[in-house]
């Protein structure tokens, strides 16, 4: 005859720790398997609904992320407190149930990780995707360590590609790699680069910045001086570009004239002398576009750069 399980009281601190490790885990520990399954669904669903709702309402990617993460944090905290309270309410002579086995905990934890990975991938593919800027090629608009988010629904989602837009796209030589550059030429336009300055007759012009020199840092932390130019679209926006003084006559400083083929886009980095772009690997098919980031959502360079958060990116 099998022996009856020995009583094992539920420890509130263990319930709280398990709930903090993974939402719903603490409720499994106190024997409430239904809540253990429902809680991750509620937390993930609440965050997802907030993300979609803010973007569809016209909010920025930063607002959508902030609200979604705040809701997820509140729900996460509530379920931790609930697990602690339930554990405290269990009697000292609590007898473990069928779910209170180590192998059930391991199996549940693995299954929950897989179950939450699916919605996360769906949100990334269809709602919002975050990218980290690894290089200095988009200074001054973007710095190494900036994080940008691409809305894929709502008013901020990429529509018809336009001159001056910052866009993330699949790198033509290897579509598994994502690049971010600025659209500086569309189908049928002819572009010329002279001393790293771009010209498209009647469409894009280049003039000196109000402060014609700038200090720039490369990805290795080295500082150098650069000339600053402002490129402007006729009747549209403008953006600053940088040309390193020490490399102003290097490869790519003079290029073209080249006409952009149908269905293609010309992509340049804003730090012209530190950018591998269409001058090197050609134009980008429109169907390679992933989206257009609207703001910097976070920035890190040895420490958080709080002043970068919320920086608008489109001209």
Secondary structure, 3 states (H helix, E strand, C coil): CCCCCCECCCCHHHHHHHHHHCCCHHHHHCCCHHHHHHHHHHHHHHHHHHHHHHHHCCCCHHHHHHHHHHHHHHHHHHHHHHHHHHHHHCCCCCECCCCCCHHHHHHHHHHHHHHHHHHHHHHHHHCEEEEECCCCCCCCCCCCCEEEEEECCCCCCCCCCCCCCEEEEECCCCCCCEEEEEEEECCCCEEEEECCEEEECCCEEEEEEEEEEEEEECCCCCEEEEEEEEEEECCCCEEEEEEEHHHCCCCCCCEEEEECCCCEEEEECCEHHHCCCHHHHCCEEHHHEEECEEEEEEEECCCECHHHCCCECCC
